[in-house]
């Protein structure tokens, strides 16, 4: 978006009518001293100026060439990224990541039967996104994208349409797994999972999906925060989310949030209505765990303690006469659960789990869900009237 303007210059030649008298040669010789210097002073000054100008010009040119080709990018304020052993500038890194992943992103198209006029069932079409995670046609998307659908099909980057089978879905994490029905021997492009524990706030991320049906749209942003917890419109609490300012719109749901290596660090799931730059993705570690559980067991097996609690802040600490001002205070313990079997009591304050600080109920839930059923964890507990103690707890499967 540059603009270019050309100018025209008009040159006029004027006749000079003034005539000067030619001085007498003898007079000139008498008034102007004769010198043996064959190079007049004005020409000397002009030569020095031209030589200096050329020296500065060529010196500046060579310096700029050296900076561009040999100096660190910080000198030129041009960000660079090292991806799989190759150094790119920012635009090249983004383009490379998109090129590697776009063919593994699919459109998920659904049909639901909703109540219409005179209580007649009317078909309603919906569109979301999904991502292929293996060459055999396994697609990860959101639970809410396919929940209640009577018909589901996916459309690939090449425009091919396929019917799918629902392998399983999980409302707690908002993850669903589909299997494309396709001819034997066909192989699909797919994307690998990244380790979301390695996510850094501020790192560049890319969202690819089908917002408002606009196939394979790309938006770019950064990781705004990690380990967020939000309550969605259905009342469900989703924890362990990655927050990003990459634009996410209706239709992006179920599509991947990828890093500059082209790996999935999240599954785009939610936005805050009326806000700008507030999108949320299920972290790749949670999405991968749920996907593996669904493939192996047909459902997600969530571990739990069997408690309900309240976040401890200064107000709660003062009112409860506690010696700590953070953690989660236990308000209720269900019978025959890991918490009751480990000897936890109402009024105990959970301070940390395996050394990870518990700031609130969302953090506690997120940490617990990062483990598997049967794992043993160590809780750091503040008990009234006692020193801080450590208790071992073996996690059980959450009751449905």
N, C-alpha and C positions, 0 to 999 in steps of 0.2 A: 504494500500500500504506500508506495512512494510516489511522489509527484515530480515531474520534470518540466522545466520551462526554458525555452530557448529565446535568446535575444538577438536582434539584428542591429548591426552598427552601420551607420551611414557616414562616409568620409567625403568631405568636399575639398577640392583643391582651389586655393585662392591665388590670383595673380598678384605679384609684388611689383608696384610701379615706382617705388623709391629707388633712385640711382645714387650710388655713393661714388665719390671721387677716388680714383686710384692714387694712393700716396706715391710720392716720389721715392724711388728706390734709395736714393742717397739719404733722404730724410729717415727712412726706416732703419737703415744701417746705423745711423747716428743715435736714434732713440731707443733701439732694442739691442741690448748687449748680446754678443755672440757667445754660445756655449758649445762645449764639446760633447754634451750628453745627447745621444741620438734619440732618447725615449722621453718625450715630454712628460711633465709631472702629472697632468690630468689622466693621460693614458696609463701611467703607473698606478695611480689610485684605483682606476677602473679595473685594471687587471687583478689587483689584490682583492678587490671586492668580489669579482666573479670567482676567483679561485677559492676564497673563503666560503662563498655560498655553495659552490659545488661540493666542497669538503663536508660541510654540515649536512647537505642533502643526502649524499651517499652514506655518510656515517649514520644518520637517522634511519635510512632505509635498511642498512645492514643490521642495526640494533633491533629494529622491529621484527625483521625476519628471524633473528636469533631467539627473541622472546617467544614468538609464536611456535617455533619448531623445537626448541630445546629447554625452555624454562618451565617450571611448575605452573599449573593452571591458576594457582592463587595469585600470581603476579598479574595475570590478565583478567582476573575475576571471572574465569570460565570454569564452572563446576565440572569435574570429571568423575567417572565411576569405573571401578574395576569389576568386570563381569566375566567370570570363568576365564580369568587370565588375560583378558583383553581390556584396554583402556578406551572408554568412550566419553564424549561430552554428553550433557544431559539429554539433548534431543535424540542423539543416536541410541542411547541406552533405552529410552522410552520406545522408540521405533522398533528396536530389536526385540524388546519384550513383547510388544503387541504382535509382531510378525510371528513369534514363536507360539503364541497362545490363541490367537483369534479363531483359528479353525477348530479349536476344542470347545468353543463356547457355542451353546445351542439356544434356540428359542423354545420355550415350553408353552404350548397352546392347549387350553383346556375348554371344556364345555360343562356347565353346571345347569341343573334344572331348578330354577327359582320360581316361587309362587308369583303368578301374574294375575291378569284380570279374571274375575269370577272363579278364583282359586285354581285356575288351570296352570300346569307346570310349563314355564317358558324357558327355552334354552338361552343361557347367557355365556358369552365367550369371554375368556380371559387370556392374558399373555404375561408370561414371566420369563426368567432366564435359567440356565443351568450350565454345568461344566462337566465335560467328560473326564473321568479320573483313571480310566484304563482303556486299552485298545479293544476290549470286548464289548463296549457299549454301556458301561455303567455311568450313570449321570447323577450328580448331586445337585439338588435344588432345595427350595424352602418347603417346609410343611404347609405353610399357608398358601403357597402357589397351587398345590394340587389337592388340598383338603376339600372333600365334597364333590370333586370332579367325577362326572360319569364317563368322560372321554378325555384322553390325554395323548398328545403326540408331540414329537420334537422335530424341529426344523434345523438342519445343519447349516454351516457357513456356505456350503455349496448349493443350498436350497432344497436338499433332499428331505422328504418327510418320512418319519417312521412312527409306527405305533410302539407303545412302551408298556412294560409290566411294572407295577409298583412293588418293589422288593420289601420296602418298609418305610415307616415315617415316625417321627418323634416330635411331639408338640412341645416338650420341655426345652429343647434346643432349637426348634424350628427348622429341623433338617429332614429331608426325605431322599430316598435312593430309588432311582428308576433303572430299568434294564431295557435297552433298545432291542426290538425284535428285528433281526436283519439276516440276510443270507449267510450261510456258513462260509468261513474263510475271509470275510470282510474284516478289515482292521480300521479303527478310528484313531485320529490324532487325540492326544490327551495331555493333561497338565499334572505335574507332580505337586505334592504338598510341601509347603515350607514349615519350619519350626516356628510357631507363633511366639514361643518364649524368647526368641531372638529379636522380636520386633522392637524398634527404637522409635520413640516419639520424634516426629520431624522427618522421618524417612519418606522418600517418594513412593507413592502407590498408584495403581491404575485400576479403574473399574471398567469392566467390559460387560455389556448386556444389551437389552432390547427395550429401553425406556419408551413408553407410549408406542410400542411396535416398531420403533426405528432400529432395525437390525444392526447388531454389532457396533453400537455406539461406544465411544471411548471417552472417559473423563479422567483427569489426572489431578492428584492432590497429595496431601501428606497424611501420615498417621497423627491424629490430633490427641489421642489418649488411648490407653489400653485398660483392660479389665473393667470396663464399664458395665453397669447393671441398669436395665430399663424395664418398665412395665408397659407391655404393648396393649393395644385397644381391647383385646380379649381378656385382659386381666392377668395374663401370664407374666411372670418375672423371668427375663432372659439375662443370664449373667455371663461374665467373661467375654464381653464384646470388644471389638476394635472400633474406635471412633475415628472417622476420617472426614476431611472436608472435600474429598472428591465427590462431585455431584452424583447423587443417587436419586432416581425418580421412579414412579410407578412403572413397573416392567423390568427394572434392574434386579428385583428380588430374585434370589437364587443364583445370580451370576457371580463370577469370581472377583475378588479383590486380589491383585497380584503385585509382587515386588518387581524390582528391576532385573531380577534373574529369570522372570517369567514363571515363578512358582506361586501357588495359591497360599495367601496368608489369611484369607477370610472368605466367607460366603455372605454376600450383601443381603441384609434382611430387613432393615427398618430405617425410617426417617422420622424426624419430628415435624409434624405439620406446621406450616407457617414459618419455620426457621430456615436459615440458609447455612450451608456448610456443616450440617449435623447429620451425618449418615453413620450407620452402625452395621458391622459385619460379625457373624459368628466366627470366632478365631479358628484358624486351621487345625489346631490341636484338638479342640472340642469337636469340630465337624468331622475330622478324621476318626476320632474315637467312636463317635456315634455311627458313622458309616461302617466301620469294621464290626461293631456290635450288631448292626442290622443285617449285614451280610452273613455273619456267623450264627447269630441267635434269632434273627428275625425281628428283633426289637433292641432298643437301647437299654442297657442294664445300668441304672444310675445308683451309685452308692449314697448312703445317708447315715446321719447320726441318730435321727429320731427325736429332734428337739425343735422347739420354737423359742426365739429369743428376741432381745432388744439391744440395739446399739448403745454402748456406753459412751456418754459425753460428760462434760463438766456438770451439767444439771443433774443427770442420773447419778453420777458419782457422789455429789453432795447430798442428794435426797436419800440415797441408799447407804450413805456413810461408808463408801468404798475407799480403799487406798490406791485404786487405779482409776484412770480417766479414759481408758480406751478398752476395746474388746467387745464381746457380746455376752450379756448376762442371760442365763438360761431362765426362761419363764415357765416352760412346760416340757416334760419328758414323757414320751409315749412308752407304754409297757412293752417289755420284751423287744427292745431295740439295742443297738450297739451302745448307746449312751447309758441306758439303764443297767445293762450288763457290766459296763465298765465302772459303775459306781458314781457316775455324775449325779449332781443334785440341783434342784431348783435353787437359784441364787448364786451358783458358781459362775465365774466369769472366764470365758475362753479367750486367752491372750494371743496364742499362736498355735499353728499346726505345722509340725515338722520344721520349726524354726521360721515359718512365714507368718508375719504379723497379721492379726485379724483386726481390721479397722471397723468393720460393720457386718451386718447380716449378709449383704451381697458378696463381700469378700469371703466370708466363711463358706457360703454356698459354692462360690466359684472354686475355692481351694479343694473342697470335698469332691466336687465333680471332676476335678482333674485326676483323681485316682480311680481305681477299679474296684468292683465288688470283691471282697476278700483281702484287700490290702490292709496292712496294719499301720496305723499312724500314731504319732505322739502329740498329745495335747498339753499345752502349758496352761494350767488352771490357777486362778486366784480363788481361794476358799476363805470365807469369812473367819476371822480369828486364827487363821493359819498362814504359814508362809506359802509362797507360790510352789505348787507341786506339778509333777509331770505324770500323766496317765496314758497308758497304752490302750488303744481302741482298735478293734477289727471291724472294718466297714461291712455292712450288709446291703442287700438289694432293697432299693426303695419300694415301699408298698404302693400299689396303684389304687 
